[in-house]
Amino acid sequence: MADAAHRLRHRTGDRTRTVGERAVELNRGTSLDTKALHDLAVESITAGFGAIRRRCGDEQMYGFALGLVEDITGFFCAGNTLEALGRKVENQDLEQEDIVYLAWAASEWEYQDHQYLDVGQASRVRRFVTAEYEKGTPVGERDGGYFEAFTRQYHETLIEALKTCDRDGLFGTGEERENLVVFLDSVDDAYPDLMEISSARINPELSHQWIVEYTQRVLHPEDDRGP
């Protein structure tokens, strides 16, 4: 486990571009009720994190993420521990990049809330988001600019919900909080910077650098800015 912890904390260097320079300006002209979604997401995140934290027991949790799918119909909560990562990579001949991927891809993590909670919790978010989208979709724009604007606003609201949970102490305080990285993780290739953008806005700088390493080494290996 010491090796796994060392690999998580190893840095390849800082990026020179700021997250703000790479973020897309948010279009707020959609039907999404962000206040209602925020409150619903906070409730779901609180339940999901609590269930995962209990299942982790005494293991050292290092990551918590909201896993997003392509059709914006809700999210799942996922968490991982150093011990779980060790079990994942044990007895496998893996490259360093493979280990980093397994460490930060939420879909690969051992602990996910749908394993422990009633599916009704996730269904509430899914039904709400679907209804909000359908309510305001302009004719002929189901797959056009409106979807893009709605998705960006959806992401923004989830980031704010995670920040609210953080301010309320859900993710711990002091050293416990510094050792936990919280972010959004989307399987949609259209949003390659979402993980880093969300992490930078939610986490302390030191823990955010773990995400910088992941995006630099695994998601954008060609984007090498040096040490």
C-alpha positions in Angstrom: 0.0 0.0 0.0 2.9 2.3 0.6 3.8 2.0 -3.1 0.2 2.9 -4.1 0.2 5.9 -1.9 3.5 7.0 -3.3 2.3 6.7 -6.9 -0.8 8.8 -6.0 1.3 11.6 -4.6 3.9 11.6 -7.3 3.8 14.7 -9.6 5.0 15.1 -13.1 4.9 18.9 -13.0 2.4 21.8 -13.0 0.3 23.0 -15.9 1.0 26.5 -17.1 -2.5 27.3 -18.2 -5.1 28.3 -15.7 -8.4 26.4 -15.5 -10.2 29.7 -16.1 -8.4 30.1 -19.4 -9.7 26.7 -20.5 -13.2 26.8 -19.2 -16.1 27.5 -21.5 -18.4 30.5 -20.7 -21.7 29.3 -19.3 -24.9 30.0 -21.2 -27.6 30.5 -18.6 -30.5 30.8 -21.0 -32.1 27.4 -20.3 -35.1 25.9 -18.5 -33.0 24.3 -15.7 -34.1 25.3 -12.2 -30.6 25.4 -10.8 -31.7 26.0 -7.2 -34.0 23.0 -7.2 -31.3 20.8 -8.8 -28.6 22.1 -6.4 -30.7 21.1 -3.3 -31.6 17.8 -4.8 -28.0 17.1 -5.6 -26.8 18.0 -2.2 -29.3 15.6 -0.7 -28.2 12.8 -3.1 -24.5 13.5 -2.6 -24.9 13.5 1.2 -26.7 10.1 1.1 -24.2 8.6 -1.4 -21.1 9.8 0.4 -22.4 8.6 3.7 -23.1 5.1 2.4 -19.7 4.9 0.7 -17.9 6.2 3.8 -19.6 3.5 6.0 -18.7 0.7 3.5 -15.0 1.9 3.5 -14.7 1.3 7.2 -11.2 2.1 8.4 -9.7 2.2 4.8 -8.1 5.5 3.7 -10.4 7.2 1.2 -8.5 9.4 -1.3 -11.2 10.1 -3.9 -14.9 10.9 -4.2 -16.6 11.7 -7.5 -19.9 12.2 -9.2 -19.9 9.9 -12.3 -21.7 11.4 -15.2 -23.0 9.7 -18.3 -23.5 11.1 -21.8 -27.2 11.7 -21.7 -27.2 14.0 -18.5 -29.8 11.7 -16.8 -28.4 12.0 -13.3 -25.2 10.8 -11.7 -23.7 8.1 -9.4 -21.5 8.7 -6.4 -18.2 6.8 -6.3 -15.4 6.6 -3.8 -12.1 4.8 -3.6 -9.5 4.0 -1.0 -5.8 3.3 -1.1 -6.5 -0.2 0.1 -9.1 -0.8 -2.7 -6.6 0.5 -5.3 -4.1 -1.9 -3.9 -6.5 -4.8 -4.4 -7.2 -3.6 -7.9 -3.6 -3.6 -9.1 -2.4 -6.5 -7.0 -0.7 -9.2 -9.0 -1.0 -7.3 -12.2 1.8 -6.2 -14.4 0.7 -2.6 -15.0 2.4 0.4 -16.4 2.5 3.6 -14.3 -0.1 5.2 -16.6 -2.4 2.2 -16.0 -2.2 2.6 -12.3 -2.9 6.3 -12.5 -5.9 5.6 -14.7 -7.3 3.1 -12.2 -6.7 5.5 -9.4 -8.8 8.3 -10.9 -11.4 6.8 -13.2 -14.5 6.8 -11.0 -16.1 4.0 -13.1 -13.3 1.7 -12.0 -13.6 2.4 -8.3 -14.7 -0.2 -5.9 -17.3 1.8 -3.9 -20.4 3.1 -5.7 -23.5 4.3 -4.1 -25.9 2.3 -6.3 -24.6 -0.8 -4.5 -25.8 0.4 -1.1 -28.7 2.8 -1.6 -32.2 2.4 -2.9 -32.2 3.2 -6.6 -35.0 5.7 -6.0 -32.4 8.3 -4.7 -30.7 8.4 -8.1 -34.0 8.2 -10.0 -35.2 11.4 -8.4 -32.3 13.4 -9.9 -32.7 11.6 -13.2 -36.4 12.3 -13.5 -35.9 15.9 -12.4 -33.2 16.7 -15.0 -35.0 14.9 -17.8 -38.2 16.9 -17.1 -36.4 20.2 -16.9 -34.7 19.5 -20.2 -37.8 18.5 -22.0 -39.7 21.5 -20.6 -37.5 24.0 -22.3 -36.1 22.2 -25.4 -36.7 24.4 -28.5 -38.2 22.6 -31.4 -35.5 21.2 -33.7 -32.7 21.8 -31.1 -32.8 18.5 -29.2 -29.2 17.7 -30.3 -28.0 21.2 -30.9 -26.9 24.3 -29.0 -29.6 24.1 -26.4 -28.3 20.6 -25.2 -24.8 22.0 -24.9 -25.9 25.0 -22.9 -28.1 22.9 -20.7 -25.3 20.4 -20.0 -22.8 23.1 -19.1 -25.3 24.6 -16.6 -26.0 21.1 -15.3 -22.2 20.6 -14.7 -22.0 24.1 -13.0 -24.8 23.3 -10.6 -23.3 20.0 -9.6 -19.9 21.7 -8.9 -21.8 24.2 -6.7 -23.6 21.3 -4.9 -20.2 19.7 -4.1 -18.9 23.0 -2.8 -21.9 23.3 -0.6 -21.3 19.8 0.8 -17.7 20.7 1.3 -18.5 23.9 3.2 -20.9 21.9 5.4 -18.1 19.5 6.4 -19.3 16.4 4.6 -15.9 15.6 3.2 -14.1 16.1 6.5 -11.8 18.9 7.8 -8.1 19.4 8.3 -5.8 16.6 7.1 -8.7 14.3 6.4 -10.1 16.8 3.8 -6.7 17.5 2.4 -6.2 13.8 1.6 -9.6 13.5 -0.3 -10.0 14.7 -3.9 -13.5 15.6 -5.0 -14.5 16.1 -8.6 -16.9 15.4 -11.5 -16.0 12.5 -13.8 -17.7 12.4 -17.2 -17.5 9.5 -19.7 -18.4 12.0 -22.5 -15.4 12.9 -24.5 -16.9 16.3 -25.3 -15.9 17.5 -21.9 -12.3 16.4 -21.4 -11.5 19.2 -19.0 -14.4 18.8 -16.7 -12.5 16.7 -14.2 -9.7 19.3 -13.8 -12.1 22.3 -13.9 -14.3 20.8 -11.1 -11.3 19.7 -9.0 -9.6 23.1 -9.1 -12.8 24.8 -7.9 -13.5 22.3 -5.1 -10.2 21.1 -3.7 -7.2 22.4 -1.8 -4.3 23.1 -4.3 -2.1 20.2 -3.1 -4.8 17.6 -3.6 -5.9 19.1 -6.9 -2.4 18.4 -8.3 -3.2 14.7 -8.2 -5.9 15.4 -10.8 -3.4 17.5 -12.8 -1.1 14.5 -12.9 -3.9 12.2 -14.1 -5.1 14.6 -16.9 -1.6 15.3 -18.0 -0.3 11.7 -18.1 -3.5 9.8 -19.1 -6.1 12.1 -20.7 -3.7 14.5 -22.5 -0.3 12.7 -22.8 0.5 14.7 -25.9 0.1 18.0 -24.0 3.5 17.9 -22.3 4.5 21.2 -20.7 7.5 19.8 -18.9 8.4 20.1 -15.2 
